[in-house]
Amino acid sequence: MNDTDHSISGIRAIVAEVLALSPDEIDDTEDFVDRYQADSLNLIEIIAQVEKRYQVVLPQRELPRAHTVTALYELAARRAA
């Protein structure tokens, strides 16, 4: 995950796909649940796709804080390092 813009746009694309939105509709700092009404299954799918795409394992204990594109990117980047 070397290129920040590319990775953030990739995570935004994953979130948009899972939530059936356009990537342009996703704000990187908005909470998936509060803003876009993501449910627990949506969140599991987002996490699974991020882990697969970036080949990282995201710890369960940190996932409650990863409900924005930016927070999810930062978590994945830390785990990839």
PyMOL Python script that loads the backbone (N, CA, C, O; Angstrom):
from pymol import cmd

cmd.read_pdbstr("""\
ATOM      1  N   MET A   1       0.843  -1.184   0.000  1.00  0.00           N
ATOM      2  CA  MET A   1       0.000   0.000   0.000  1.00  0.00           C
ATOM      3  C   MET A   1       0.882   1.238   0.000  1.00  0.00           C
ATOM      4  O   MET A   1       0.864   2.026   0.946  1.00  0.00           O
ATOM      5  N   ASN A   2       1.638   1.401  -1.045  1.00  0.00           N
ATOM      6  CA  ASN A   2       2.577   2.511  -1.106  1.00  0.00           C
ATOM      7  C   ASN A   2       1.950   3.806  -1.582  1.00  0.00           C
ATOM      8  O   ASN A   2       2.299   4.874  -1.079  1.00  0.00           O
ATOM      9  N   ASP A   3       1.047   3.744  -2.525  1.00  0.00           N
ATOM     10  CA  ASP A   3       0.469   4.950  -3.100  1.00  0.00           C
ATOM     11  C   ASP A   3      -0.823   5.298  -2.376  1.00  0.00           C
ATOM     12  O   ASP A   3      -1.847   4.643  -2.571  1.00  0.00           O
ATOM     13  N   THR A   4      -0.772   6.337  -1.534  1.00  0.00           N
ATOM     14  CA  THR A   4      -1.901   6.696  -0.686  1.00  0.00           C
ATOM     15  C   THR A   4      -3.159   6.957  -1.497  1.00  0.00           C
ATOM     16  O   THR A   4      -4.205   6.385  -1.188  1.00  0.00           O
ATOM     17  N   ASP A   5      -3.100   7.791  -2.511  1.00  0.00           N
ATOM     18  CA  ASP A   5      -4.291   8.126  -3.284  1.00  0.00           C
ATOM     19  C   ASP A   5      -4.894   6.883  -3.943  1.00  0.00           C
ATOM     20  O   ASP A   5      -6.110   6.693  -3.940  1.00  0.00           O
ATOM     21  N   HIS A   6      -4.038   6.054  -4.499  1.00  0.00           N
ATOM     22  CA  HIS A   6      -4.528   4.847  -5.162  1.00  0.00           C
ATOM     23  C   HIS A   6      -5.212   3.928  -4.154  1.00  0.00           C
ATOM     24  O   HIS A   6      -6.280   3.385  -4.439  1.00  0.00           O
ATOM     25  N   SER A   7      -4.616   3.753  -2.995  1.00  0.00           N
ATOM     26  CA  SER A   7      -5.177   2.863  -1.993  1.00  0.00           C
ATOM     27  C   SER A   7      -6.482   3.402  -1.421  1.00  0.00           C
ATOM     28  O   SER A   7      -7.437   2.649  -1.230  1.00  0.00           O
ATOM     29  N   ILE A   8      -6.524   4.694  -1.149  1.00  0.00           N
ATOM     30  CA  ILE A   8      -7.754   5.288  -0.633  1.00  0.00           C
ATOM     31  C   ILE A   8      -8.852   5.187  -1.690  1.00  0.00           C
ATOM     32  O   ILE A   8     -10.000   4.889  -1.360  1.00  0.00           O
ATOM     33  N   SER A   9      -8.516   5.428  -2.935  1.00  0.00           N
ATOM     34  CA  SER A   9      -9.544   5.314  -3.978  1.00  0.00           C
ATOM     35  C   SER A   9      -9.981   3.865  -4.138  1.00  0.00           C
ATOM     36  O   SER A   9     -11.142   3.602  -4.450  1.00  0.00           O
ATOM     37  N   GLY A  10      -9.071   2.924  -3.930  1.00  0.00           N
ATOM     38  CA  GLY A  10      -9.439   1.507  -3.990  1.00  0.00           C
ATOM     39  C   GLY A  10     -10.386   1.126  -2.867  1.00  0.00           C
ATOM     40  O   GLY A  10     -11.358   0.403  -3.085  1.00  0.00           O
ATOM     41  N   ILE A  11     -10.104   1.610  -1.665  1.00  0.00           N
ATOM     42  CA  ILE A  11     -10.991   1.332  -0.533  1.00  0.00           C
ATOM     43  C   ILE A  11     -12.336   2.008  -0.749  1.00  0.00           C
ATOM     44  O   ILE A  11     -13.379   1.420  -0.464  1.00  0.00           O
ATOM     45  N   ARG A  12     -12.321   3.238  -1.252  1.00  0.00           N
ATOM     46  CA  ARG A  12     -13.575   3.944  -1.553  1.00  0.00           C
ATOM     47  C   ARG A  12     -14.393   3.143  -2.569  1.00  0.00           C
ATOM     48  O   ARG A  12     -15.614   3.045  -2.443  1.00  0.00           O
ATOM     49  N   ALA A  13     -13.731   2.576  -3.567  1.00  0.00           N
ATOM     50  CA  ALA A  13     -14.428   1.780  -4.583  1.00  0.00           C
ATOM     51  C   ALA A  13     -15.047   0.519  -3.972  1.00  0.00           C
ATOM     52  O   ALA A  13     -16.158   0.134  -4.335  1.00  0.00           O
ATOM     53  N   ILE A  14     -14.333  -0.118  -3.051  1.00  0.00           N
ATOM     54  CA  ILE A  14     -14.869  -1.295  -2.371  1.00  0.00           C
ATOM     55  C   ILE A  14     -16.117  -0.919  -1.579  1.00  0.00           C
ATOM     56  O   ILE A  14     -17.144  -1.592  -1.672  1.00  0.00           O
ATOM     57  N   VAL A  15     -16.027   0.148  -0.807  1.00  0.00           N
ATOM     58  CA  VAL A  15     -17.162   0.597   0.007  1.00  0.00           C
ATOM     59  C   VAL A  15     -18.349   0.919  -0.897  1.00  0.00           C
ATOM     60  O   VAL A  15     -19.479   0.522  -0.612  1.00  0.00           O
ATOM     61  N   ALA A  16     -18.092   1.633  -1.978  1.00  0.00           N
ATOM     62  CA  ALA A  16     -19.166   2.007  -2.891  1.00  0.00           C
ATOM     63  C   ALA A  16     -19.831   0.768  -3.489  1.00  0.00           C
ATOM     64  O   ALA A  16     -21.057   0.702  -3.585  1.00  0.00           O
ATOM     65  N   GLU A  17     -19.030  -0.200  -3.884  1.00  0.00           N
ATOM     66  CA  GLU A  17     -19.587  -1.418  -4.481  1.00  0.00           C
ATOM     67  C   GLU A  17     -20.464  -2.170  -3.476  1.00  0.00           C
ATOM     68  O   GLU A  17     -21.580  -2.576  -3.801  1.00  0.00           O
ATOM     69  N   VAL A  18     -19.958  -2.352  -2.266  1.00  0.00           N
ATOM     70  CA  VAL A  18     -20.717  -3.094  -1.251  1.00  0.00           C
ATOM     71  C   VAL A  18     -22.016  -2.371  -0.890  1.00  0.00           C
ATOM     72  O   VAL A  18     -23.046  -3.007  -0.667  1.00  0.00           O
ATOM     73  N   LEU A  19     -21.960  -1.048  -0.835  1.00  0.00           N
ATOM     74  CA  LEU A  19     -23.132  -0.275  -0.440  1.00  0.00           C
ATOM     75  C   LEU A  19     -23.995   0.151  -1.627  1.00  0.00           C
ATOM     76  O   LEU A  19     -24.961   0.894  -1.454  1.00  0.00           O
ATOM     77  N   ALA A  20     -23.653  -0.316  -2.835  1.00  0.00           N
ATOM     78  CA  ALA A  20     -24.400  -0.005  -4.056  1.00  0.00           C
ATOM     79  C   ALA A  20     -24.505   1.503  -4.283  1.00  0.00           C
ATOM     80  O   ALA A  20     -25.581   2.034  -4.561  1.00  0.00           O
ATOM     81  N   LEU A  21     -23.363   2.178  -4.159  1.00  0.00           N
ATOM     82  CA  LEU A  21     -23.269   3.616  -4.397  1.00  0.00           C
ATOM     83  C   LEU A  21     -22.181   3.876  -5.424  1.00  0.00           C
ATOM     84  O   LEU A  21     -21.401   2.984  -5.759  1.00  0.00           O
ATOM     85  N   SER A  22     -22.136   5.087  -5.914  1.00  0.00           N
ATOM     86  CA  SER A  22     -21.045   5.514  -6.786  1.00  0.00           C
ATOM     87  C   SER A  22     -19.872   5.928  -5.899  1.00  0.00           C
ATOM     88  O   SER A  22     -20.094   6.492  -4.827  1.00  0.00           O
ATOM     89  N   PRO A  23     -18.640   5.666  -6.311  1.00  0.00           N
ATOM     90  CA  PRO A  23     -17.495   6.122  -5.509  1.00  0.00           C
ATOM     91  C   PRO A  23     -17.535   7.626  -5.243  1.00  0.00           C
ATOM     92  O   PRO A  23     -17.039   8.087  -4.215  1.00  0.00           O
ATOM     93  N   ASP A  24     -18.120   8.388  -6.158  1.00  0.00           N
ATOM     94  CA  ASP A  24     -18.222   9.842  -5.970  1.00  0.00           C
ATOM     95  C   ASP A  24     -19.155  10.212  -4.821  1.00  0.00           C
ATOM     96  O   ASP A  24     -19.072  11.317  -4.285  1.00  0.00           O
ATOM     97  N   GLU A  25     -20.036   9.298  -4.445  1.00  0.00           N
ATOM     98  CA  GLU A  25     -20.977   9.555  -3.350  1.00  0.00           C
ATOM     99  C   GLU A  25     -20.364   9.295  -1.975  1.00  0.00           C
ATOM    100  O   GLU A  25     -20.947   9.676  -0.960  1.00  0.00           O
ATOM    101  N   ILE A  26     -19.207   8.658  -1.929  1.00  0.00           N
ATOM    102  CA  ILE A  26     -18.577   8.284  -0.672  1.00  0.00           C
ATOM    103  C   ILE A  26     -17.628   9.383  -0.210  1.00  0.00           C
ATOM    104  O   ILE A  26     -16.701   9.761  -0.927  1.00  0.00           O
ATOM    105  N   ASP A  27     -17.869   9.887   0.989  1.00  0.00           N
ATOM    106  CA  ASP A  27     -16.981  10.856   1.620  1.00  0.00           C
ATOM    107  C   ASP A  27     -16.008  10.061   2.493  1.00  0.00           C
ATOM    108  O   ASP A  27     -16.430   9.229   3.297  1.00  0.00           O
ATOM    109  N   ASP A  28     -14.718  10.316   2.336  1.00  0.00           N
ATOM    110  CA  ASP A  28     -13.699   9.529   3.031  1.00  0.00           C
ATOM    111  C   ASP A  28     -13.768   9.629   4.546  1.00  0.00           C
ATOM    112  O   ASP A  28     -13.225   8.770   5.242  1.00  0.00           O
ATOM    113  N   THR A  29     -14.417  10.647   5.067  1.00  0.00           N
ATOM    114  CA  THR A  29     -14.452  10.831   6.523  1.00  0.00           C
ATOM    115  C   THR A  29     -15.815  10.530   7.137  1.00  0.00           C
ATOM    116  O   THR A  29     -15.979  10.647   8.351  1.00  0.00           O
ATOM    117  N   GLU A  30     -16.785  10.149   6.328  1.00  0.00           N
ATOM    118  CA  GLU A  30     -18.126   9.851   6.844  1.00  0.00           C
ATOM    119  C   GLU A  30     -18.216   8.397   7.303  1.00  0.00           C
ATOM    120  O   GLU A  30     -17.667   7.500   6.662  1.00  0.00           O
ATOM    121  N   ASP A  31     -18.905   8.174   8.405  1.00  0.00           N
ATOM    122  CA  ASP A  31     -19.094   6.848   8.970  1.00  0.00           C
ATOM    123  C   ASP A  31     -20.016   6.019   8.074  1.00  0.00           C
ATOM    124  O   ASP A  31     -21.085   6.479   7.675  1.00  0.00           O
ATOM    125  N   PHE A  32     -19.588   4.787   7.762  1.00  0.00           N
ATOM    126  CA  PHE A  32     -20.372   3.907   6.888  1.00  0.00           C
ATOM    127  C   PHE A  32     -21.769   3.646   7.447  1.00  0.00           C
ATOM    128  O   PHE A  32     -22.740   3.598   6.692  1.00  0.00           O
ATOM    129  N   VAL A  33     -21.873   3.482   8.739  1.00  0.00           N
ATOM    130  CA  VAL A  33     -23.152   3.154   9.366  1.00  0.00           C
ATOM    131  C   VAL A  33     -24.039   4.395   9.471  1.00  0.00           C
ATOM    132  O   VAL A  33     -25.197   4.380   9.051  1.00  0.00           O
ATOM    133  N   ASP A  34     -23.485   5.460  10.031  1.00  0.00           N
ATOM    134  CA  ASP A  34     -24.279   6.674  10.259  1.00  0.00           C
ATOM    135  C   ASP A  34     -24.714   7.343   8.955  1.00  0.00           C
ATOM    136  O   ASP A  34     -25.873   7.733   8.818  1.00  0.00           O
ATOM    137  N   ARG A  35     -23.817   7.474   8.024  1.00  0.00           N
ATOM    138  CA  ARG A  35     -24.109   8.226   6.796  1.00  0.00           C
ATOM    139  C   ARG A  35     -24.760   7.380   5.704  1.00  0.00           C
ATOM    140  O   ARG A  35     -25.666   7.837   5.006  1.00  0.00           O
ATOM    141  N   TYR A  36     -24.286   6.143   5.567  1.00  0.00           N
ATOM    142  CA  TYR A  36     -24.723   5.325   4.428  1.00  0.00           C
ATOM    143  C   TYR A  36     -25.579   4.118   4.836  1.00  0.00           C
ATOM    144  O   TYR A  36     -25.887   3.267   4.001  1.00  0.00           O
ATOM    145  N   GLN A  37     -25.960   4.045   6.108  1.00  0.00           N
ATOM    146  CA  GLN A  37     -26.808   2.976   6.632  1.00  0.00           C
ATOM    147  C   GLN A  37     -26.258   1.568   6.364  1.00  0.00           C
ATOM    148  O   GLN A  37     -27.020   0.640   6.091  1.00  0.00           O
ATOM    149  N   ALA A  38     -24.942   1.419   6.442  1.00  0.00           N
ATOM    150  CA  ALA A  38     -24.338   0.090   6.301  1.00  0.00           C
ATOM    151  C   ALA A  38     -24.748  -0.761   7.498  1.00  0.00           C
ATOM    152  O   ALA A  38     -24.799  -0.278   8.629  1.00  0.00           O
ATOM    153  N   ASP A  39     -25.037  -2.029   7.235  1.00  0.00           N
ATOM    154  CA  ASP A  39     -25.351  -2.934   8.329  1.00  0.00           C
ATOM    155  C   ASP A  39     -24.141  -3.825   8.607  1.00  0.00           C
ATOM    156  O   ASP A  39     -23.105  -3.697   7.954  1.00  0.00           O
ATOM    157  N   SER A  40     -24.275  -4.714   9.566  1.00  0.00           N
ATOM    158  CA  SER A  40     -23.139  -5.540   9.969  1.00  0.00           C
ATOM    159  C   SER A  40     -22.646  -6.430   8.828  1.00  0.00           C
ATOM    160  O   SER A  40     -21.443  -6.663   8.713  1.00  0.00           O
ATOM    161  N   LEU A  41     -23.537  -6.923   7.995  1.00  0.00           N
ATOM    162  CA  LEU A  41     -23.116  -7.740   6.849  1.00  0.00           C
ATOM    163  C   LEU A  41     -22.338  -6.909   5.832  1.00  0.00           C
ATOM    164  O   LEU A  41     -21.368  -7.389   5.244  1.00  0.00           O
ATOM    165  N   ASN A  42     -22.763  -5.661   5.624  1.00  0.00           N
ATOM    166  CA  ASN A  42     -22.019  -4.769   4.732  1.00  0.00           C
ATOM    167  C   ASN A  42     -20.602  -4.557   5.266  1.00  0.00           C
ATOM    168  O   ASN A  42     -19.630  -4.599   4.513  1.00  0.00           O
ATOM    169  N   LEU A  43     -20.503  -4.329   6.568  1.00  0.00           N
ATOM    170  CA  LEU A  43     -19.190  -4.080   7.173  1.00  0.00           C
ATOM    171  C   LEU A  43     -18.285  -5.301   7.049  1.00  0.00           C
ATOM    172  O   LEU A  43     -17.093  -5.167   6.772  1.00  0.00           O
ATOM    173  N   ILE A  44     -18.841  -6.479   7.252  1.00  0.00           N
ATOM    174  CA  ILE A  44     -18.049  -7.712   7.100  1.00  0.00           C
ATOM    175  C   ILE A  44     -17.559  -7.845   5.661  1.00  0.00           C
ATOM    176  O   ILE A  44     -16.402  -8.200   5.434  1.00  0.00           O
ATOM    177  N   GLU A  45     -18.416  -7.569   4.697  1.00  0.00           N
ATOM    178  CA  GLU A  45     -18.032  -7.668   3.286  1.00  0.00           C
ATOM    179  C   GLU A  45     -16.950  -6.638   2.936  1.00  0.00           C
ATOM    180  O   GLU A  45     -16.004  -6.957   2.217  1.00  0.00           O
ATOM    181  N   ILE A  46     -17.085  -5.415   3.437  1.00  0.00           N
ATOM    182  CA  ILE A  46     -16.072  -4.378   3.190  1.00  0.00           C
ATOM    183  C   ILE A  46     -14.722  -4.834   3.732  1.00  0.00           C
ATOM    184  O   ILE A  46     -13.710  -4.760   3.035  1.00  0.00           O
ATOM    185  N   ILE A  47     -14.708  -5.306   4.973  1.00  0.00           N
ATOM    186  CA  ILE A  47     -13.467  -5.763   5.601  1.00  0.00           C
ATOM    187  C   ILE A  47     -12.867  -6.927   4.816  1.00  0.00           C
ATOM    188  O   ILE A  47     -11.665  -6.942   4.552  1.00  0.00           O
ATOM    189  N   ALA A  48     -13.693  -7.899   4.444  1.00  0.00           N
ATOM    190  CA  ALA A  48     -13.208  -9.064   3.704  1.00  0.00           C
ATOM    191  C   ALA A  48     -12.580  -8.658   2.373  1.00  0.00           C
ATOM    192  O   ALA A  48     -11.532  -9.179   1.992  1.00  0.00           O
ATOM    193  N   GLN A  49     -13.219  -7.731   1.670  1.00  0.00           N
ATOM    194  CA  GLN A  49     -12.676  -7.299   0.379  1.00  0.00           C
ATOM    195  C   GLN A  49     -11.377  -6.504   0.539  1.00  0.00           C
ATOM    196  O   GLN A  49     -10.457  -6.645  -0.267  1.00  0.00           O
ATOM    197  N   VAL A  50     -11.307  -5.676   1.573  1.00  0.00           N
ATOM    198  CA  VAL A  50     -10.069  -4.923   1.821  1.00  0.00           C
ATOM    199  C   VAL A  50      -8.940  -5.891   2.166  1.00  0.00           C
ATOM    200  O   VAL A  50      -7.829  -5.754   1.654  1.00  0.00           O
ATOM    201  N   GLU A  51      -9.214  -6.861   3.024  1.00  0.00           N
ATOM    202  CA  GLU A  51      -8.186  -7.842   3.392  1.00  0.00           C
ATOM    203  C   GLU A  51      -7.705  -8.609   2.158  1.00  0.00           C
ATOM    204  O   GLU A  51      -6.505  -8.825   1.985  1.00  0.00           O
ATOM    205  N   LYS A  52      -8.621  -9.006   1.325  1.00  0.00           N
ATOM    206  CA  LYS A  52      -8.253  -9.769   0.124  1.00  0.00           C
ATOM    207  C   LYS A  52      -7.462  -8.909  -0.863  1.00  0.00           C
ATOM    208  O   LYS A  52      -6.425  -9.334  -1.373  1.00  0.00           O
ATOM    209  N   ARG A  53      -7.953  -7.712  -1.124  1.00  0.00           N
ATOM    210  CA  ARG A  53      -7.301  -6.853  -2.123  1.00  0.00           C
ATOM    211  C   ARG A  53      -5.901  -6.428  -1.698  1.00  0.00           C
ATOM    212  O   ARG A  53      -4.979  -6.397  -2.514  1.00  0.00           O
ATOM    213  N   TYR A  54      -5.746  -6.097  -0.409  1.00  0.00           N
ATOM    214  CA  TYR A  54      -4.459  -5.579   0.066  1.00  0.00           C
ATOM    215  C   TYR A  54      -3.638  -6.617   0.809  1.00  0.00           C
ATOM    216  O   TYR A  54      -2.569  -6.305   1.335  1.00  0.00           O
ATOM    217  N   GLN A  55      -4.132  -7.863   0.858  1.00  0.00           N
ATOM    218  CA  GLN A  55      -3.406  -8.976   1.459  1.00  0.00           C
ATOM    219  C   GLN A  55      -2.944  -8.659   2.882  1.00  0.00           C
ATOM    220  O   GLN A  55      -1.772  -8.808   3.227  1.00  0.00           O
ATOM    221  N   VAL A  56      -3.908  -8.216   3.693  1.00  0.00           N
ATOM    222  CA  VAL A  56      -3.655  -7.921   5.103  1.00  0.00           C
ATOM    223  C   VAL A  56      -4.718  -8.620   5.938  1.00  0.00           C
ATOM    224  O   VAL A  56      -5.775  -9.002   5.436  1.00  0.00           O
ATOM    225  N   VAL A  57      -4.419  -8.777   7.207  1.00  0.00           N
ATOM    226  CA  VAL A  57      -5.403  -9.281   8.160  1.00  0.00           C
ATOM    227  C   VAL A  57      -5.670  -8.151   9.140  1.00  0.00           C
ATOM    228  O   VAL A  57      -4.761  -7.681   9.824  1.00  0.00           O
ATOM    229  N   LEU A  58      -6.915  -7.721   9.202  1.00  0.00           N
ATOM    230  CA  LEU A  58      -7.287  -6.612  10.078  1.00  0.00           C
ATOM    231  C   LEU A  58      -7.791  -7.177  11.401  1.00  0.00           C
ATOM    232  O   LEU A  58      -8.744  -7.955  11.421  1.00  0.00           O
ATOM    233  N   PRO A  59      -7.152  -6.787  12.510  1.00  0.00           N
ATOM    234  CA  PRO A  59      -7.534  -7.340  13.809  1.00  0.00           C
ATOM    235  C   PRO A  59      -8.952  -6.948  14.220  1.00  0.00           C
ATOM    236  O   PRO A  59      -9.347  -5.788  14.098  1.00  0.00           O
ATOM    237  N   GLN A  60      -9.703  -7.919  14.705  1.00  0.00           N
ATOM    238  CA  GLN A  60     -11.088  -7.701  15.119  1.00  0.00           C
ATOM    239  C   GLN A  60     -11.220  -6.560  16.128  1.00  0.00           C
ATOM    240  O   GLN A  60     -12.176  -5.787  16.066  1.00  0.00           O
ATOM    241  N   ARG A  61     -10.283  -6.452  17.038  1.00  0.00           N
ATOM    242  CA  ARG A  61     -10.391  -5.447  18.103  1.00  0.00           C
ATOM    243  C   ARG A  61     -10.294  -4.015  17.564  1.00  0.00           C
ATOM    244  O   ARG A  61     -10.735  -3.078  18.229  1.00  0.00           O
ATOM    245  N   GLU A  62      -9.728  -3.836  16.376  1.00  0.00           N
ATOM    246  CA  GLU A  62      -9.580  -2.501  15.801  1.00  0.00           C
ATOM    247  C   GLU A  62     -10.681  -2.133  14.817  1.00  0.00           C
ATOM    248  O   GLU A  62     -10.781  -0.974  14.413  1.00  0.00           O
ATOM    249  N   LEU A  63     -11.492  -3.078  14.430  1.00  0.00           N
ATOM    250  CA  LEU A  63     -12.514  -2.837  13.414  1.00  0.00           C
ATOM    251  C   LEU A  63     -13.597  -1.835  13.817  1.00  0.00           C
ATOM    252  O   LEU A  63     -14.085  -1.109  12.951  1.00  0.00           O
ATOM    253  N   PRO A  64     -13.995  -1.761  15.087  1.00  0.00           N
ATOM    254  CA  PRO A  64     -15.017  -0.768  15.435  1.00  0.00           C
ATOM    255  C   PRO A  64     -14.599   0.678  15.154  1.00  0.00           C
ATOM    256  O   PRO A  64     -15.452   1.558  15.034  1.00  0.00           O
ATOM    257  N   ARG A  65     -13.309   0.923  15.051  1.00  0.00           N
ATOM    258  CA  ARG A  65     -12.832   2.282  14.755  1.00  0.00           C
ATOM    259  C   ARG A  65     -12.587   2.494  13.260  1.00  0.00           C
ATOM    260  O   ARG A  65     -12.181   3.581  12.850  1.00  0.00           O
ATOM    261  N   ALA A  66     -12.827   1.479  12.454  1.00  0.00           N
ATOM    262  CA  ALA A  66     -12.534   1.555  11.019  1.00  0.00           C
ATOM    263  C   ALA A  66     -13.817   1.659  10.202  1.00  0.00           C
ATOM    264  O   ALA A  66     -14.046   0.849   9.304  1.00  0.00           O
ATOM    265  N   HIS A  67     -14.648   2.641  10.502  1.00  0.00           N
ATOM    266  CA  HIS A  67     -15.929   2.803   9.808  1.00  0.00           C
ATOM    267  C   HIS A  67     -15.929   3.983   8.843  1.00  0.00           C
ATOM    268  O   HIS A  67     -16.993   4.456   8.444  1.00  0.00           O
ATOM    269  N   THR A  68     -14.740   4.462   8.463  1.00  0.00           N
ATOM    270  CA  THR A  68     -14.627   5.469   7.411  1.00  0.00           C
ATOM    271  C   THR A  68     -13.565   4.991   6.431  1.00  0.00           C
ATOM    272  O   THR A  68     -12.743   4.140   6.770  1.00  0.00           O
ATOM    273  N   VAL A  69     -13.579   5.528   5.233  1.00  0.00           N
ATOM    274  CA  VAL A  69     -12.563   5.160   4.244  1.00  0.00           C
ATOM    275  C   VAL A  69     -11.181   5.488   4.795  1.00  0.00           C
ATOM    276  O   VAL A  69     -10.267   4.669   4.703  1.00  0.00           O
ATOM    277  N   THR A  70     -11.021   6.674   5.362  1.00  0.00           N
ATOM    278  CA  THR A  70      -9.719   7.097   5.879  1.00  0.00           C
ATOM    279  C   THR A  70      -9.242   6.184   7.002  1.00  0.00           C
ATOM    280  O   THR A  70      -8.091   5.748   6.998  1.00  0.00           O
ATOM    281  N   ALA A  71     -10.113   5.891   7.961  1.00  0.00           N
ATOM    282  CA  ALA A  71      -9.722   5.034   9.090  1.00  0.00           C
ATOM    283  C   ALA A  71      -9.402   3.620   8.614  1.00  0.00           C
ATOM    284  O   ALA A  71      -8.463   3.001   9.114  1.00  0.00           O
ATOM    285  N   LEU A  72     -10.154   3.113   7.673  1.00  0.00           N
ATOM    286  CA  LEU A  72      -9.906   1.779   7.147  1.00  0.00           C
ATOM    287  C   LEU A  72      -8.588   1.748   6.383  1.00  0.00           C
ATOM    288  O   LEU A  72      -7.829   0.785   6.501  1.00  0.00           O
ATOM    289  N   TYR A  73      -8.307   2.782   5.607  1.00  0.00           N
ATOM    290  CA  TYR A  73      -7.029   2.881   4.911  1.00  0.00           C
ATOM    291  C   TYR A  73      -5.872   2.895   5.909  1.00  0.00           C
ATOM    292  O   TYR A  73      -4.893   2.169   5.735  1.00  0.00           O
ATOM    293  N   GLU A  74      -5.981   3.714   6.946  1.00  0.00           N
ATOM    294  CA  GLU A  74      -4.898   3.820   7.932  1.00  0.00           C
ATOM    295  C   GLU A  74      -4.662   2.490   8.636  1.00  0.00           C
ATOM    296  O   GLU A  74      -3.513   2.114   8.869  1.00  0.00           O
ATOM    297  N   LEU A  75      -5.718   1.777   8.975  1.00  0.00           N
ATOM    298  CA  LEU A  75      -5.581   0.472   9.611  1.00  0.00           C
ATOM    299  C   LEU A  75      -4.906  -0.524   8.672  1.00  0.00           C
ATOM    300  O   LEU A  75      -3.984  -1.236   9.070  1.00  0.00           O
ATOM    301  N   ALA A  76      -5.365  -0.569   7.438  1.00  0.00           N
ATOM    302  CA  ALA A  76      -4.785  -1.496   6.462  1.00  0.00           C
ATOM    303  C   ALA A  76      -3.317  -1.146   6.183  1.00  0.00           C
ATOM    304  O   ALA A  76      -2.484  -2.041   6.036  1.00  0.00           O
ATOM    305  N   ALA A  77      -3.006   0.129   6.110  1.00  0.00           N
ATOM    306  CA  ALA A  77      -1.623   0.557   5.854  1.00  0.00           C
ATOM    307  C   ALA A  77      -0.712   0.143   7.009  1.00  0.00           C
ATOM    308  O   ALA A  77       0.414  -0.302   6.785  1.00  0.00           O
ATOM    309  N   ARG A  78      -1.195   0.289   8.242  1.00  0.00           N
ATOM    310  CA  ARG A  78      -0.391  -0.123   9.412  1.00  0.00           C
ATOM    311  C   ARG A  78      -0.138  -1.623   9.385  1.00  0.00           C
ATOM    312  O   ARG A  78       0.963  -2.074   9.703  1.00  0.00           O
ATOM    313  N   ARG A  79      -1.142  -2.390   9.011  1.00  0.00           N
ATOM    314  CA  ARG A  79      -1.006  -3.841   8.989  1.00  0.00           C
ATOM    315  C   ARG A  79      -0.121  -4.316   7.830  1.00  0.00           C
ATOM    316  O   ARG A  79       0.506  -5.371   7.923  1.00  0.00           O
ATOM    317  N   ALA A  80      -0.070  -3.555   6.762  1.00  0.00           N
ATOM    318  CA  ALA A  80       0.725  -3.931   5.599  1.00  0.00           C
ATOM    319  C   ALA A  80       2.208  -3.595   5.791  1.00  0.00           C
ATOM    320  O   ALA A  80       3.081  -4.160   5.131  1.00  0.00           O
ATOM    321  N   ALA A  81       2.463  -2.675   6.698  1.00  0.00           N
ATOM    322  CA  ALA A  81       3.850  -2.205   6.900  1.00  0.00           C
ATOM    323  C   ALA A  81       4.712  -3.242   7.585  1.00  0.00           C
ATOM    324  O   ALA A  81       5.895  -3.000   7.824  1.00  0.00           O
TER     325      ALA A  81
END
""", "prot")
cmd.dss("prot")
cmd.show_as("cartoon", "prot")
cmd.util.cbc("prot")
cmd.orient("prot")
